[in-house]
Amino acid sequence: MLESLSTGVVSLDENDLVTTINAAASRILRLRAAPPSERKLEQLMGSEDWLVLDRLLRRARRTGQASEQAQLAGPNDGTAEGASLPVALTATALRASLAQKRGVVLVLEDLRSCWRHSASPPERSCAAHGPRNQEPTHADPAFSGTHR
């Protein structure tokens, strides 16, 4: 069922090991292949992108849930895939005892379609993420990395 979603879904255990990742998440994170099981998410992506996700995951573990819009830098290998990608990120901590570190489910949404093709009907999922037909920038307050 997760494979049919256009939204990326990644589940992580308490040590940030990937336990589940769907095709959309692999595409959004620009992974070349599905990661082997029991691999740390940090090892699968660039350090700049990991800093964004790590901050979000820590906040989710502390508060239960965290969301933000960000620009993922992508691979730093000179390919066209290296262009930054606007995404909406939501992390929800899984329940565990207070003494245990918690796993997290991370949901990633590619926001490029929200700013393209003004003639297309608004997408319900994008409506909640800000104005359409506007390219986000790092200077845009909506993409400042602040908690929503």
C-alpha positions in Angstrom: 0.0 0.0 0.0 2.8 2.5 0.8 4.3 1.9 -2.7 1.1 3.4 -4.3 1.5 6.7 -2.4 3.0 9.8 -4.0 3.9 11.0 -0.6 7.2 9.7 0.8 7.0 7.6 4.0 10.0 6.5 6.0 9.9 4.7 9.4 12.9 4.8 11.7 13.6 2.9 14.8 14.9 4.5 18.0 18.5 4.6 16.5 17.4 6.2 13.2 17.8 2.9 11.3 15.5 2.8 8.3 12.9 0.0 8.9 10.5 1.0 6.0 10.9 3.4 3.0 8.6 3.7 0.1 9.5 4.5 -3.5 8.2 8.1 -3.2 10.6 8.7 -0.2 13.5 7.2 -2.1 12.7 9.5 -5.1 12.3 12.6 -2.9 15.5 11.9 -1.0 17.1 11.0 -4.3 18.4 7.7 -3.2 20.0 5.7 -6.1 18.6 2.4 -4.8 16.4 1.2 -2.0 18.5 1.2 1.1 19.5 -2.1 2.7 17.7 -2.9 5.9 19.1 -1.7 9.1 20.9 1.3 7.6 21.0 4.7 9.3 19.2 7.4 7.4 22.2 9.7 8.0 24.3 7.4 5.9 21.9 7.6 2.9 22.0 11.3 2.4 24.1 14.4 2.2 25.2 16.1 5.5 23.3 19.3 4.7 20.0 17.4 4.3 20.7 15.2 7.3 21.0 18.3 9.5 17.5 19.4 8.4 16.0 16.0 9.1 17.9 15.4 12.3 16.6 18.6 13.8 13.1 17.6 12.8 13.4 14.1 14.2 14.8 15.4 17.5 11.9 17.8 17.9 9.3 15.1 17.1 10.8 12.8 19.7 10.7 15.6 22.2 7.2 16.9 21.5 5.4 14.0 19.7 5.2 15.7 16.3 7.1 18.3 14.3 6.5 19.8 10.8 8.4 22.2 8.6 9.0 23.2 5.1 12.5 23.0 3.8 14.8 22.9 0.8 16.6 19.6 0.4 20.0 20.1 -1.3 20.1 16.6 -2.8 23.3 14.9 -3.9 26.4 17.0 -4.3 27.6 15.3 -7.3 27.1 17.9 -10.0 24.1 16.2 -11.5 20.8 17.9 -12.3 19.4 16.0 -9.4 21.6 18.3 -7.2 19.1 21.1 -7.6 17.4 22.0 -4.3 13.9 20.5 -3.8 11.2 22.2 -1.8 9.5 19.7 0.6 7.0 19.6 3.4 8.2 17.4 6.2 6.2 15.9 9.1 7.7 13.6 11.7 5.6 11.8 14.3 7.2 9.9 17.2 6.0 6.4 17.9 4.8 5.7 21.4 7.3 4.2 23.8 7.9 4.3 27.6 9.4 7.6 28.9 12.7 5.9 29.5 13.1 4.7 25.9 14.1 6.6 22.9 11.3 6.6 20.3 11.1 5.6 16.7 9.7 8.0 14.2 7.6 8.0 11.1 8.7 10.7 8.6 6.4 11.9 5.8 7.9 13.8 2.9 5.9 15.7 0.3 7.5 17.1 -2.9 6.2 20.7 -3.1 7.4 21.4 -6.7 4.0 20.8 -8.1 2.5 23.4 -5.8 4.4 26.1 -7.6 4.0 24.9 -11.2 1.3 25.2 -13.8 -1.1 27.9 -12.5 -3.8 26.6 -14.9 -4.0 23.2 -13.1 -6.5 22.8 -10.3 -5.1 23.3 -6.8 -4.1 20.1 -5.1 -5.7 19.5 -1.8 -2.4 18.4 -0.2 -0.6 21.5 -1.4 -3.2 24.0 -0.3 -2.1 23.6 3.3 1.6 24.3 2.5 1.4 27.9 1.2 0.7 29.9 -1.9 0.8 28.2 -5.3 2.9 29.4 -8.3 5.6 30.9 -6.1 9.1 29.4 -6.0 10.3 29.1 -2.4 13.6 30.6 -1.4 15.8 30.1 1.5 15.0 33.7 2.5 11.2 33.0 2.4 10.0 32.9 6.0 7.8 29.9 5.1 11.1 28.0 4.4 13.1 29.3 7.3 13.1 25.9 9.1 11.0 27.2 11.9 8.4 25.0 13.6 4.9 25.3 12.3 
